[in-house]
Amino acid sequence: AAGWARDEVESALHFAGFIAFACKTRSDSAMVVGALLESAHAVVMVTGDAPLTALHVAKEVCICAHDKRELLLATRPSGDGVHWVRAVGAERTPVADFTIESVSTLCTQYELMTTDAALDAALDAHGDGVLGVLDAFKVFARMSPHGKARVIRALQERN
């Protein structure tokens, strides 16, 4: 299939059913995260997984609260900067413009998430000040190895 266009590969297919996979978390993960949180440690998730997958796991292990809505930092469709959208739902409904100053307020109302691409776009649009508010984010999804290292370094420097 190398060199074939997607239209060619995905033509004349017949639906045969759905299949679902689950990658179970360790049974003690929620307890460990809870103990870290109780001892005043900050806990975030930095993963290569898709945002919704990462959010599901983050809720399962108590990194994100079940009773708090989630916002995802996303690149604007125009490619011009970033904005906050609802993380869950059929539509990526825009909620607010991204500003560094608004992060501290939003994180009290929402669980904040970002992807590597959105973080890059935020850094391009707003500069290194973005790194100073990363501790307000709970989930970093679709992160490259370089992106993971950048987030970890920034969080270590802040704490």
Contacts in CASP RR format, 6 or more apart in sequence:
PFRMAT RR
TARGET T0000
AUTHOR 0000-0000-0000
METHOD contacts of the structure
MODEL  1
AAGWARDEVESALHFAGFIAFACKTRSDSAMVVGALLESAHAVVMVTGDA
PLTALHVAKEVCICAHDKRELLLATRPSGDGVHWVRAVGAERTPVADFTI
ESVSTLCTQYELMTTDAALDAALDAHGDGVLGVLDAFKVFARMSPHGKAR
VIRALQERN
1 9 0 8 1.000
25 57 0 8 1.000
25 60 0 8 1.000
25 61 0 8 1.000
29 60 0 8 1.000
29 61 0 8 1.000
30 60 0 8 1.000
30 61 0 8 1.000
30 62 0 8 1.000
33 43 0 8 1.000
33 61 0 8 1.000
33 62 0 8 1.000
33 63 0 8 1.000
34 43 0 8 1.000
34 62 0 8 1.000
36 43 0 8 1.000
37 43 0 8 1.000
37 62 0 8 1.000
42 135 0 8 1.000
42 155 0 8 1.000
42 159 0 8 1.000
43 63 0 8 1.000
44 63 0 8 1.000
44 135 0 8 1.000
44 137 0 8 1.000
44 138 0 8 1.000
44 139 0 8 1.000
44 140 0 8 1.000
44 155 0 8 1.000
45 54 0 8 1.000
45 57 0 8 1.000
45 58 0 8 1.000
45 63 0 8 1.000
45 138 0 8 1.000
45 139 0 8 1.000
45 140 0 8 1.000
45 141 0 8 1.000
46 140 0 8 1.000
46 143 0 8 1.000
46 148 0 8 1.000
46 151 0 8 1.000
46 152 0 8 1.000
47 54 0 8 1.000
47 57 0 8 1.000
47 139 0 8 1.000
47 140 0 8 1.000
47 141 0 8 1.000
47 143 0 8 1.000
48 54 0 8 1.000
48 141 0 8 1.000
48 142 0 8 1.000
48 143 0 8 1.000
48 144 0 8 1.000
48 148 0 8 1.000
49 57 0 8 1.000
49 141 0 8 1.000
49 142 0 8 1.000
50 141 0 8 1.000
50 142 0 8 1.000
51 72 0 8 1.000
51 87 0 8 1.000
51 113 0 8 1.000
51 115 0 8 1.000
51 139 0 8 1.000
51 141 0 8 1.000
51 142 0 8 1.000
52 87 0 8 1.000
52 88 0 8 1.000
53 141 0 8 1.000
54 113 0 8 1.000
54 139 0 8 1.000
54 140 0 8 1.000
54 141 0 8 1.000
55 64 0 8 1.000
55 70 0 8 1.000
55 87 0 8 1.000
55 88 0 8 1.000
55 111 0 8 1.000
55 113 0 8 1.000
55 139 0 8 1.000
55 141 0 8 1.000
58 64 0 8 1.000
58 111 0 8 1.000
58 138 0 8 1.000
58 139 0 8 1.000
59 65 0 8 1.000
59 66 0 8 1.000
63 138 0 8 1.000
63 139 0 8 1.000
64 70 0 8 1.000
64 111 0 8 1.000
64 138 0 8 1.000
64 139 0 8 1.000
65 111 0 8 1.000
68 109 0 8 1.000
68 110 0 8 1.000
68 111 0 8 1.000
69 86 0 8 1.000
69 88 0 8 1.000
69 109 0 8 1.000
69 110 0 8 1.000
69 111 0 8 1.000
70 86 0 8 1.000
70 87 0 8 1.000
70 88 0 8 1.000
70 110 0 8 1.000
70 111 0 8 1.000
70 112 0 8 1.000
70 113 0 8 1.000
71 84 0 8 1.000
71 85 0 8 1.000
71 86 0 8 1.000
71 87 0 8 1.000
71 95 0 8 1.000
71 96 0 8 1.000
71 106 0 8 1.000
71 110 0 8 1.000
71 111 0 8 1.000
71 112 0 8 1.000
71 113 0 8 1.000
72 84 0 8 1.000
72 85 0 8 1.000
72 86 0 8 1.000
72 87 0 8 1.000
72 92 0 8 1.000
72 113 0 8 1.000
72 114 0 8 1.000
72 115 0 8 1.000
72 118 0 8 1.000
73 82 0 8 1.000
73 83 0 8 1.000
73 84 0 8 1.000
73 98 0 8 1.000
73 112 0 8 1.000
73 113 0 8 1.000
73 114 0 8 1.000
73 115 0 8 1.000
73 118 0 8 1.000
73 119 0 8 1.000
73 122 0 8 1.000
73 137 0 8 1.000
74 82 0 8 1.000
74 83 0 8 1.000
74 84 0 8 1.000
74 85 0 8 1.000
74 92 0 8 1.000
74 115 0 8 1.000
74 118 0 8 1.000
75 81 0 8 1.000
75 82 0 8 1.000
75 117 0 8 1.000
75 118 0 8 1.000
75 121 0 8 1.000
76 82 0 8 1.000
76 83 0 8 1.000
79 121 0 8 1.000
81 98 0 8 1.000
81 121 0 8 1.000
81 122 0 8 1.000
81 124 0 8 1.000
81 125 0 8 1.000
82 98 0 8 1.000
82 118 0 8 1.000
82 121 0 8 1.000
82 122 0 8 1.000
82 125 0 8 1.000
83 94 0 8 1.000
83 95 0 8 1.000
83 96 0 8 1.000
83 97 0 8 1.000
83 98 0 8 1.000
84 94 0 8 1.000
84 95 0 8 1.000
84 96 0 8 1.000
84 97 0 8 1.000
84 98 0 8 1.000
84 106 0 8 1.000
85 92 0 8 1.000
85 93 0 8 1.000
85 94 0 8 1.000
85 95 0 8 1.000
86 92 0 8 1.000
86 93 0 8 1.000
86 95 0 8 1.000
87 111 0 8 1.000
87 113 0 8 1.000
96 102 0 8 1.000
96 106 0 8 1.000
98 122 0 8 1.000
98 125 0 8 1.000
98 126 0 8 1.000
99 126 0 8 1.000
100 126 0 8 1.000
100 129 0 8 1.000
100 130 0 8 1.000
100 132 0 8 1.000
100 133 0 8 1.000
103 112 0 8 1.000
103 133 0 8 1.000
103 136 0 8 1.000
104 133 0 8 1.000
104 136 0 8 1.000
106 112 0 8 1.000
106 136 0 8 1.000
107 136 0 8 1.000
107 137 0 8 1.000
111 138 0 8 1.000
111 139 0 8 1.000
112 136 0 8 1.000
112 137 0 8 1.000
112 138 0 8 1.000
112 139 0 8 1.000
113 137 0 8 1.000
113 138 0 8 1.000
113 139 0 8 1.000
113 140 0 8 1.000
113 141 0 8 1.000
114 122 0 8 1.000
114 137 0 8 1.000
114 139 0 8 1.000
114 140 0 8 1.000
114 141 0 8 1.000
115 140 0 8 1.000
115 141 0 8 1.000
115 142 0 8 1.000
115 143 0 8 1.000
116 140 0 8 1.000
116 142 0 8 1.000
116 143 0 8 1.000
116 144 0 8 1.000
116 147 0 8 1.000
117 142 0 8 1.000
119 130 0 8 1.000
119 140 0 8 1.000
119 147 0 8 1.000
119 151 0 8 1.000
122 130 0 8 1.000
123 130 0 8 1.000
123 131 0 8 1.000
131 150 0 8 1.000
131 154 0 8 1.000
131 157 0 8 1.000
132 154 0 8 1.000
132 158 0 8 1.000
134 151 0 8 1.000
134 154 0 8 1.000
134 155 0 8 1.000
134 158 0 8 1.000
135 155 0 8 1.000
135 158 0 8 1.000
135 159 0 8 1.000
140 148 0 8 1.000
140 151 0 8 1.000
143 151 0 8 1.000
END
